[in-house]
Structure formats: structure tokens, C-alpha cells
């Protein structure tokens, strides 16, 4: 599968490397590939870099791994028509310090904003509830934990679910509407506080039910 990862930060590099390891054809979209490629953290990475306007060409899945504040601008030039868009970003606002507030919540979500901006895309929210390392190695935790996904398009949800399975996610709870992304994103205010109390970002929740 050809996957375009938009965003060259920790999340983007981690996901792109993992998908490449799993045998997918991966390209990373960034504003300036030449500048990005010269950064120390990119040394030795076997990943292709592409301008944002070209990154989505031919891709079957596009992953939004940008910061929430930059997502709409970063995705604007990307070809998303008809593609599955896996949105792992969170609408966090650090302008007033830590812990962050949210730029959108309750009656809307960043995922829904992206869907409205790209009506021909098939947006699915997932992986935004854990840190990058846990996204790609859920087995790094001592027991199985729960991942959530939400989207309007059933085939797009199936594609993302298959990618989650490839990454090692076993317990996946699926919401059949993108509106549920509001809840997934609003988990983050608790997540960042838990990170402070636990002293680590390597954790997740396990949904216990009958």
C-alpha cells in the first residue's frame, strides 16, 4: 500500500518508519524536503521526502501527523480526493503554557474540520490517544490496551483497522461516525495530566467490559 505521512516531527517519523518496516511504500510530506532532510534526527532514515503538494499523489492512505494547530494549513495543498485520511493529530493549544487547552471541543473536532475542508476525503480518527512510541509498538506495554477509531466511511474504517492490526493493536473499539472524534480528542486533557503524574508517556487505558 502506498502511504503518505504528512508531518516530519516525531509522530510522522515514527509512523513512517513503522509503515515502511511493515512493507508499505511510504513518503513523508513536508514543507521543505531539503531542509527537513538535513536535520540531525533524519540522519540515516531510509524515508522519501516530498513537498506537501506532491506527497498525496498516488497514495491510498494519507496520515495527518502534523500538530493540530498546523493541520488545516498543512493539508490544504495535499491531494486527498477519494483517499483514506488517517488523522492522528490533536487540537492542543500551548499558547498559555502547560497543560494545554483545546482549540476545538464539545460541538466540533479537528477531524470534522478536516473533513469539511476536504469533503472528498474519507477521514478516520485513530492513534491520537497514545504517544508515538506506543502507536507503533502497543506490545511495549505489559498487557493489551485499547485503541479507538472513528469515521463515517465503513471501508475507510476497515482500511485503518487493518493498519492498526499490522501495528499490533488487538483490542480496537470502532465508532461508526466521525462525530465521535470529539470524544477521542477530548481525552487529551486527561492524558497530559496522567503523563505528569506517571512521569512517562508510555501508557494507555484498557477498556474492561462484559
Buried (B, 14 or more C-beta within 10 A) or exposed (E): BBBBBBBBBEBBBBBBBBBBEBEBBBBBBBBEBEEBBEEEEBEEBEBBBBBBEBBBEEBBBBBBBBBBBBBBEBBEBBBBEEBBBBBBBBBBEEEEEEBBEBBBBEEBBBBBBBBEBBEEBBBBBBBBBBBBBBBBBBBEBEEBBBBBBBBBBEEBBBBBBEBBEBBBBEBBEBBEEBBBBBBBBBBBBEBBEBBEEEEEBEBBBEEEEE
